[in-house]
């Protein structure tokens, strides 16, 4: 998150570092089941998702983004997926959440 946290830095370290570590662990867990023949390059960044993903699209061969379950208005794309589909510098795959 690009905002302050309630974590006290003297007790837990710098808040930014905590968020970065948590994001890295979640990303590593999410990618653990990737096929061995797929080459992955990943890193965590701070800031708005749309801005970070659009910047990453200039160096990527493919962006894969999730789409949450349908809401009260049916199957609609979120703001991030919609922006990426229209402005990405590489192909985008939108994968629905299966949970």
N, CA, C and O atoms as a GROMACS GRO file, in nm:
protein
  396
    1UNK      N    1   0.082  -0.121   0.000
    1UNK     CA    2   0.000   0.000   0.000
    1UNK      C    3   0.085   0.126   0.000
    1UNK      O    4   0.192   0.130   0.062
    2UNK      N    5   0.038   0.226  -0.068
    2UNK     CA    6   0.112   0.352  -0.076
    2UNK      C    7   0.065   0.448   0.032
    2UNK      O    8   0.054   0.569   0.008
    3UNK      N    9   0.036   0.397   0.149
    3UNK     CA   10  -0.009   0.479   0.260
    3UNK      C   11   0.055   0.431   0.389
    3UNK      O   12   0.117   0.325   0.393
    4UNK      N   13   0.039   0.509   0.495
    4UNK     CA   14   0.096   0.472   0.624
    4UNK      C   15   0.026   0.350   0.682
    4UNK      O   16  -0.085   0.316   0.642
    5UNK      N   17   0.092   0.288   0.776
    5UNK     CA   18   0.037   0.171   0.841
    5UNK      C   19   0.033   0.192   0.992
    5UNK      O   20   0.100   0.281   1.044
    6UNK      N   21  -0.046   0.112   1.061
    6UNK     CA   22  -0.055   0.123   1.206
    6UNK      C   23   0.058   0.048   1.274
    6UNK      O   24   0.074   0.059   1.396
    7UNK      N   25   0.139  -0.028   1.199
    7UNK     CA   26   0.250  -0.100   1.258
    7UNK      C   27   0.351  -0.002   1.315
    7UNK      O   28   0.386   0.096   1.249
    8UNK      N   29   0.398  -0.027   1.435
    8UNK     CA   30   0.495   0.062   1.497
    8UNK      C   31   0.634   0.025   1.450
    8UNK      O   32   0.674  -0.090   1.468
    9UNK      N   33   0.711   0.118   1.389
    9UNK     CA   34   0.841   0.085   1.333
    9UNK      C   35   0.941   0.033   1.434
    9UNK      O   36   1.027  -0.048   1.398
   10UNK      N   37   0.934   0.076   1.561
   10UNK     CA   38   1.028   0.029   1.660
   10UNK      C   39   1.004  -0.117   1.698
   10UNK      O   40   1.095  -0.186   1.743
   11UNK      N   41   0.882  -0.163   1.680
   11UNK     CA   42   0.848  -0.300   1.715
   11UNK      C   43   0.862  -0.396   1.597
   11UNK      O   44   0.893  -0.513   1.617
   12UNK      N   45   0.839  -0.349   1.478
   12UNK     CA   46   0.830  -0.439   1.363
   12UNK      C   47   0.924  -0.404   1.248
   12UNK      O   48   0.924  -0.477   1.149
   13UNK      N   49   1.002  -0.301   1.256
   13UNK     CA   50   1.083  -0.257   1.143
   13UNK      C   51   1.006  -0.153   1.065
   13UNK      O   52   0.895  -0.116   1.103
   14UNK      N   53   1.064  -0.105   0.956
   14UNK     CA   54   0.996  -0.001   0.880
   14UNK      C   55   0.871  -0.058   0.815
   14UNK      O   56   0.874  -0.170   0.763
   15UNK      N   57   0.762   0.016   0.816
   15UNK     CA   58   0.637  -0.034   0.757
   15UNK      C   59   0.651  -0.072   0.610
   15UNK      O   60   0.593  -0.172   0.566
   16UNK      N   61   0.728   0.005   0.535
   16UNK     CA   62   0.744  -0.025   0.393
   16UNK      C   63   0.808  -0.162   0.374
   16UNK      O   64   0.769  -0.239   0.286
   17UNK      N   65   0.906  -0.191   0.458
   17UNK     CA   66   0.976  -0.320   0.448
   17UNK      C   67   0.880  -0.435   0.480
   17UNK      O   68   0.886  -0.539   0.415
   18UNK      N   69   0.793  -0.418   0.578
   18UNK     CA   70   0.696  -0.521   0.613
   18UNK      C   71   0.602  -0.549   0.497
   18UNK      O   72   0.574  -0.665   0.466
   19UNK      N   73   0.553  -0.444   0.433
   19UNK     CA   74   0.462  -0.462   0.319
   19UNK      C   75   0.535  -0.530   0.203
   19UNK      O   76   0.478  -0.616   0.136
   20UNK      N   77   0.660  -0.491   0.179
   20UNK     CA   78   0.736  -0.551   0.070
   20UNK      C   79   0.760  -0.699   0.097
   20UNK      O   80   0.747  -0.781   0.006
   21UNK      N   81   0.796  -0.734   0.220
   21UNK     CA   82   0.820  -0.874   0.254
   21UNK      C   83   0.692  -0.957   0.240
   21UNK      O   84   0.696  -1.068   0.188
   22UNK      N   85   0.581  -0.904   0.287
   22UNK     CA   86   0.453  -0.975   0.277
   22UNK      C   87   0.414  -0.994   0.130
   22UNK      O   88   0.368  -1.102   0.091
   23UNK      N   89   0.431  -0.891   0.049
   23UNK     CA   90   0.398  -0.901  -0.094
   23UNK      C   91   0.488  -1.003  -0.163
   23UNK      O   92   0.440  -1.081  -0.245
   24UNK      N   93   0.616  -1.004  -0.130
   24UNK     CA   94   0.708  -1.100  -0.191
   24UNK      C   95   0.671  -1.243  -0.154
   24UNK      O   96   0.676  -1.332  -0.239
   25UNK      N   97   0.634  -1.267  -0.028
   25UNK     CA   98   0.594  -1.401   0.015
   25UNK      C   99   0.465  -1.445  -0.054
   25UNK      O  100   0.455  -1.560  -0.097
   26UNK      N  101   0.368  -1.357  -0.065
   26UNK     CA  102   0.242  -1.391  -0.133
   26UNK      C  103   0.265  -1.419  -0.281
   26UNK      O  104   0.206  -1.512  -0.337
   27UNK      N  105   0.350  -1.340  -0.344
   27UNK     CA  106   0.380  -1.360  -0.485
   27UNK      C  107   0.454  -1.492  -0.506
   27UNK      O  108   0.423  -1.566  -0.600
   28UNK      N  109   0.549  -1.522  -0.422
   28UNK     CA  110   0.623  -1.647  -0.432
   28UNK      C  111   0.530  -1.767  -0.415
   28UNK      O  112   0.542  -1.866  -0.488
   29UNK      N  113   0.438  -1.759  -0.320
   29UNK     CA  114   0.342  -1.868  -0.299
   29UNK      C  115   0.249  -1.884  -0.419
   29UNK      O  116   0.218  -1.996  -0.459
   30UNK      N  117   0.206  -1.773  -0.477
   30UNK     CA  118   0.116  -1.778  -0.592
   30UNK      C  119   0.184  -1.839  -0.715
   30UNK      O  120   0.119  -1.904  -0.796
   31UNK      N  121   0.313  -1.817  -0.729
   31UNK     CA  122   0.386  -1.866  -0.845
   31UNK      C  123   0.451  -2.002  -0.823
   31UNK      O  124   0.516  -2.054  -0.914
   32UNK      N  125   0.435  -2.059  -0.706
   32UNK     CA  126   0.500  -2.186  -0.673
   32UNK      C  127   0.456  -2.300  -0.765
   32UNK      O  128   0.535  -2.390  -0.792
   33UNK      N  129   0.334  -2.297  -0.813
   33UNK     CA  130   0.285  -2.404  -0.897
   33UNK      C  131   0.305  -2.382  -1.046
   33UNK      O  132   0.251  -2.457  -1.127
   34UNK      N  133   0.381  -2.281  -1.083
   34UNK     CA  134   0.403  -2.252  -1.226
   34UNK      C  135   0.483  -2.365  -1.290
   34UNK      O  136   0.572  -2.422  -1.227
   35UNK      N  137   0.452  -2.399  -1.415
   35UNK     CA  138   0.528  -2.504  -1.485
   35UNK      C  139   0.676  -2.469  -1.492
   35UNK      O  140   0.714  -2.352  -1.502
   36UNK      N  141   0.759  -2.572  -1.486
   36UNK     CA  142   0.904  -2.552  -1.485
   36UNK      C  143   0.956  -2.491  -1.615
   36UNK      O  144   1.059  -2.424  -1.615
   37UNK      N  145   0.885  -2.512  -1.727
   37UNK     CA  146   0.933  -2.460  -1.855
   37UNK      C  147   0.890  -2.316  -1.880
   37UNK      O  148   0.920  -2.260  -1.986
   38UNK      N  149   0.820  -2.256  -1.786
   38UNK     CA  150   0.779  -2.116  -1.800
   38UNK      C  151   0.881  -2.029  -1.727
   38UNK      O  152   0.907  -2.047  -1.608
   39UNK      N  153   0.939  -1.935  -1.800
   39UNK     CA  154   1.038  -1.846  -1.740
   39UNK      C  155   0.965  -1.727  -1.677
   39UNK      O  156   0.893  -1.654  -1.744
   40UNK      N  157   0.985  -1.710  -1.548
   40UNK     CA  158   0.920  -1.602  -1.475
   40UNK      C  159   1.024  -1.503  -1.424
   40UNK      O  160   1.129  -1.542  -1.372
   41UNK      N  161   0.993  -1.377  -1.438
   41UNK     CA  162   1.071  -1.270  -1.375
   41UNK      C  163   0.971  -1.193  -1.292
   41UNK      O  164   0.871  -1.144  -1.345
   42UNK      N  165   0.996  -1.180  -1.165
   42UNK     CA  166   0.901  -1.109  -1.081
   42UNK      C  167   0.972  -1.020  -0.981
   42UNK      O  168   1.084  -1.048  -0.939
   43UNK      N  169   0.904  -0.915  -0.947
   43UNK     CA  170   0.952  -0.826  -0.841
   43UNK      C  171   0.831  -0.750  -0.787
   43UNK      O  172   0.728  -0.737  -0.852
   44UNK      N  173   0.847  -0.701  -0.667
   44UNK     CA  174   0.740  -0.623  -0.605
   44UNK      C  175   0.773  -0.475  -0.619
   44UNK      O  176   0.890  -0.436  -0.616
   45UNK      N  177   0.670  -0.394  -0.634
   45UNK     CA  178   0.688  -0.249  -0.646
   45UNK      C  179   0.585  -0.179  -0.558
   45UNK      O  180   0.480  -0.234  -0.527
   46UNK      N  181   0.616  -0.059  -0.520
   46UNK     CA  182   0.526   0.024  -0.440
   46UNK      C  183   0.455   0.121  -0.532
   46UNK      O  184   0.518   0.182  -0.619
   47UNK      N  185   0.326   0.136  -0.515
   47UNK     CA  186   0.251   0.234  -0.592
   47UNK      C  187   0.123   0.178  -0.648
   47UNK      O  188   0.090   0.061  -0.627
   48UNK      N  189   0.048   0.262  -0.720
   48UNK     CA  190  -0.078   0.219  -0.780
   48UNK      C  191  -0.057   0.105  -0.880
   48UNK      O  192   0.035   0.110  -0.960
   49UNK      N  193  -0.142   0.004  -0.874
   49UNK     CA  194  -0.128  -0.114  -0.959
   49UNK      C  195  -0.132  -0.078  -1.107
   49UNK      O  196  -0.052  -0.131  -1.185
   50UNK      N  197  -0.222   0.010  -1.146
   50UNK     CA  198  -0.232   0.045  -1.289
   50UNK      C  199  -0.100   0.102  -1.340
   50UNK      O  200  -0.053   0.063  -1.447
   51UNK      N  201  -0.043   0.192  -1.266
   51UNK     CA  202   0.081   0.257  -1.308
   51UNK      C  203   0.196   0.154  -1.313
   51UNK      O  204   0.272   0.151  -1.409
   52UNK      N  205   0.206   0.071  -1.210
   52UNK     CA  206   0.314  -0.028  -1.204
   52UNK      C  207   0.302  -0.131  -1.316
   52UNK      O  208   0.402  -0.167  -1.378
   53UNK      N  209   0.180  -0.178  -1.342
   53UNK     CA  210   0.161  -0.279  -1.446
   53UNK      C  211   0.180  -0.222  -1.586
   53UNK      O  212   0.234  -0.289  -1.674
   54UNK      N  213   0.135  -0.100  -1.609
   54UNK     CA  214   0.158  -0.037  -1.739
   54UNK      C  215   0.307  -0.019  -1.765
   54UNK      O  216   0.354  -0.040  -1.877
   55UNK      N  217   0.382   0.019  -1.663
   55UNK     CA  218   0.527   0.033  -1.678
   55UNK      C  219   0.590  -0.103  -1.706
   55UNK      O  220   0.679  -0.114  -1.790
   56UNK      N  221   0.545  -0.206  -1.636
   56UNK     CA  222   0.599  -0.341  -1.656
   56UNK      C  223   0.566  -0.395  -1.794
   56UNK      O  224   0.641  -0.477  -1.848
   57UNK      N  225   0.456  -0.351  -1.853
   57UNK     CA  226   0.415  -0.403  -1.984
   57UNK      C  227   0.516  -0.371  -2.094
   57UNK      O  228   0.516  -0.437  -2.197
   58UNK      N  229   0.599  -0.271  -2.074
   58UNK     CA  230   0.698  -0.234  -2.175
   58UNK      C  231   0.814  -0.333  -2.181
   58UNK      O  232   0.887  -0.337  -2.280
   59UNK      N  233   0.831  -0.413  -2.076
   59UNK     CA  234   0.939  -0.511  -2.073
   59UNK      C  235   0.887  -0.655  -2.074
   59UNK      O  236   0.967  -0.748  -2.076
   60UNK      N  237   0.757  -0.673  -2.072
   60UNK     CA  238   0.698  -0.808  -2.060
   60UNK      C  239   0.653  -0.861  -2.196
   60UNK      O  240   0.625  -0.785  -2.289
   61UNK      N  241   0.647  -0.993  -2.204
   61UNK     CA  242   0.589  -1.059  -2.321
   61UNK      C  243   0.440  -1.079  -2.301
   61UNK      O  244   0.365  -1.086  -2.398
   62UNK      N  245   0.397  -1.088  -2.175
   62UNK     CA  246   0.257  -1.111  -2.143
   62UNK      C  247   0.230  -1.066  -2.001
   62UNK      O  248   0.310  -1.095  -1.911
   63UNK      N  249   0.120  -0.995  -1.979
   63UNK     CA  250   0.074  -0.962  -1.844
   63UNK      C  251  -0.046  -1.050  -1.814
   63UNK      O  252  -0.137  -1.062  -1.896
   64UNK      N  253  -0.046  -1.112  -1.697
   64UNK     CA  254  -0.159  -1.192  -1.654
   64UNK      C  255  -0.218  -1.126  -1.531
   64UNK      O  256  -0.150  -1.108  -1.430
   65UNK      N  257  -0.344  -1.089  -1.540
   65UNK     CA  258  -0.412  -1.024  -1.427
   65UNK      C  259  -0.537  -1.102  -1.392
   65UNK      O  260  -0.597  -1.167  -1.478
   66UNK      N  261  -0.574  -1.097  -1.268
   66UNK     CA  262  -0.692  -1.167  -1.221
   66UNK      C  263  -0.816  -1.080  -1.231
   66UNK      O  264  -0.809  -0.958  -1.239
   67UNK      N  265  -0.930  -1.148  -1.230
   67UNK     CA  266  -1.059  -1.079  -1.224
   67UNK      C  267  -1.139  -1.147  -1.114
   67UNK      O  268  -1.155  -1.269  -1.114
   68UNK      N  269  -1.187  -1.067  -1.023
   68UNK     CA  270  -1.262  -1.122  -0.912
   68UNK      C  271  -1.396  -1.175  -0.959
   68UNK      O  272  -1.440  -1.147  -1.070
   69UNK      N  273  -1.460  -1.251  -0.872
   69UNK     CA  274  -1.592  -1.308  -0.904
   69UNK      C  275  -1.690  -1.199  -0.942
   69UNK      O  276  -1.672  -1.083  -0.904
   70UNK      N  277  -1.794  -1.234  -1.015
   70UNK     CA  278  -1.889  -1.132  -1.059
   70UNK      C  279  -1.960  -1.066  -0.941
   70UNK      O  280  -1.991  -1.130  -0.841
   71UNK      N  281  -1.984  -0.939  -0.954
   71UNK     CA  282  -2.055  -0.865  -0.852
   71UNK      C  283  -2.203  -0.856  -0.885
   71UNK      O  284  -2.254  -0.936  -0.962
   72UNK      N  285  -2.270  -0.760  -0.827
   72UNK     CA  286  -2.414  -0.747  -0.847
   72UNK      C  287  -2.451  -0.708  -0.989
   72UNK      O  288  -2.566  -0.724  -1.030
   73UNK      N  289  -2.353  -0.656  -1.066
   73UNK     CA  290  -2.382  -0.614  -1.203
   73UNK      C  291  -2.332  -0.715  -1.306
   73UNK      O  292  -2.322  -0.683  -1.424
   74UNK      N  293  -2.300  -0.838  -1.264
   74UNK     CA  294  -2.258  -0.942  -1.356
   74UNK      C  295  -2.109  -0.942  -1.382
   74UNK      O  296  -2.031  -0.889  -1.302
   75UNK      N  297  -2.069  -1.001  -1.493
   75UNK     CA  298  -1.928  -1.016  -1.529
   75UNK      C  299  -1.876  -0.887  -1.589
   75UNK      O  300  -1.898  -0.858  -1.707
   76UNK      N  301  -1.806  -0.811  -1.509
   76UNK     CA  302  -1.748  -0.686  -1.556
   76UNK      C  303  -1.602  -0.682  -1.519
   76UNK      O  304  -1.562  -0.736  -1.416
   77UNK      N  305  -1.523  -0.618  -1.602
   77UNK     CA  306  -1.382  -0.601  -1.570
   77UNK      C  307  -1.364  -0.491  -1.468
   77UNK      O  308  -1.441  -0.396  -1.463
   78UNK      N  309  -1.262  -0.505  -1.388
   78UNK     CA  310  -1.227  -0.400  -1.295
   78UNK      C  311  -1.149  -0.291  -1.366
   78UNK      O  312  -1.115  -0.303  -1.484
   79UNK      N  313  -1.121  -0.185  -1.295
   79UNK     CA  314  -1.051  -0.071  -1.355
   79UNK      C  315  -0.912  -0.106  -1.404
   79UNK      O  316  -0.869  -0.059  -1.510
   80UNK      N  317  -0.841  -0.189  -1.327
   80UNK     CA  318  -0.704  -0.223  -1.364
   80UNK      C  319  -0.702  -0.306  -1.492
   80UNK      O  320  -0.629  -0.274  -1.586
   81UNK      N  321  -0.781  -0.412  -1.497
   81UNK     CA  322  -0.784  -0.496  -1.617
   81UNK      C  323  -0.831  -0.416  -1.738
   81UNK      O  324  -0.775  -0.431  -1.847
   82UNK      N  325  -0.929  -0.333  -1.721
   82UNK     CA  326  -0.980  -0.251  -1.831
   82UNK      C  327  -0.871  -0.158  -1.884
   82UNK      O  328  -0.851  -0.147  -2.005
   83UNK      N  329  -0.800  -0.091  -1.794
   83UNK     CA  330  -0.692  -0.001  -1.834
   83UNK      C  331  -0.582  -0.077  -1.908
   83UNK      O  332  -0.534  -0.032  -2.011
   84UNK      N  333  -0.544  -0.194  -1.855
   84UNK     CA  334  -0.437  -0.272  -1.918
   84UNK      C  335  -0.477  -0.320  -2.057
   84UNK      O  336  -0.395  -0.318  -2.149
   85UNK      N  337  -0.601  -0.362  -2.074
   85UNK     CA  338  -0.645  -0.409  -2.205
   85UNK      C  339  -0.639  -0.298  -2.311
   85UNK      O  340  -0.617  -0.326  -2.429
   86UNK      N  341  -0.657  -0.175  -2.269
   86UNK     CA  342  -0.658  -0.064  -2.364
   86UNK      C  343  -0.522   0.005  -2.381
   86UNK      O  344  -0.497   0.066  -2.484
   87UNK      N  345  -0.434  -0.005  -2.281
   87UNK     CA  346  -0.312   0.075  -2.286
   87UNK      C  347  -0.183  -0.004  -2.269
   87UNK      O  348  -0.075   0.056  -2.273
   88UNK      N  349  -0.188  -0.134  -2.251
   88UNK     CA  350  -0.069  -0.214  -2.228
   88UNK      C  351   0.017  -0.220  -2.354
   88UNK      O  352  -0.034  -0.217  -2.465
   89UNK      N  353   0.147  -0.228  -2.334
   89UNK     CA  354   0.240  -0.239  -2.446
   89UNK      C  355   0.262  -0.385  -2.487
   89UNK      O  356   0.338  -0.411  -2.580
   90UNK      N  357   0.198  -0.480  -2.418
   90UNK     CA  358   0.210  -0.621  -2.452
   90UNK      C  359   0.072  -0.687  -2.438
   90UNK      O  360  -0.020  -0.624  -2.386
   91UNK      N  361   0.058  -0.810  -2.481
   91UNK     CA  362  -0.071  -0.879  -2.464
   91UNK      C  363  -0.106  -0.895  -2.316
   91UNK      O  364  -0.018  -0.904  -2.230
   92UNK      N  365  -0.237  -0.899  -2.289
   92UNK     CA  366  -0.287  -0.913  -2.152
   92UNK      C  367  -0.384  -1.031  -2.146
   92UNK      O  368  -0.473  -1.043  -2.230
   93UNK      N  369  -0.365  -1.117  -2.047
   93UNK     CA  370  -0.458  -1.227  -2.022
   93UNK      C  371  -0.531  -1.195  -1.892
   93UNK      O  372  -0.468  -1.171  -1.789
   94UNK      N  373  -0.664  -1.195  -1.897
   94UNK     CA  374  -0.745  -1.170  -1.777
   94UNK      C  375  -0.803  -1.304  -1.734
   94UNK      O  376  -0.879  -1.368  -1.807
   95UNK      N  377  -0.765  -1.347  -1.615
   95UNK     CA  378  -0.803  -1.478  -1.564
   95UNK      C  379  -0.900  -1.460  -1.449
   95UNK      O  380  -0.869  -1.390  -1.352
   96UNK      N  381  -1.019  -1.523  -1.458
   96UNK     CA  382  -1.116  -1.508  -1.349
   96UNK      C  383  -1.073  -1.582  -1.223
   96UNK      O  384  -1.007  -1.686  -1.230
   97UNK      N  385  -1.111  -1.529  -1.110
   97UNK     CA  386  -1.086  -1.592  -0.981
   97UNK      C  387  -1.178  -1.714  -0.971
   97UNK      O  388  -1.297  -1.703  -0.998
   98UNK      N  389  -1.124  -1.828  -0.933
   98UNK     CA  390  -1.203  -1.949  -0.927
   98UNK      C  391  -1.249  -1.983  -0.786
   98UNK      O  392  -1.312  -2.086  -0.765
   99UNK      N  393  -1.218  -1.899  -0.691
   99UNK     CA  394  -1.255  -1.928  -0.552
   99UNK      C  395  -1.399  -1.895  -0.525
   99UNK      O  396  -1.447  -1.914  -0.413
   0.00000   0.00000   0.00000
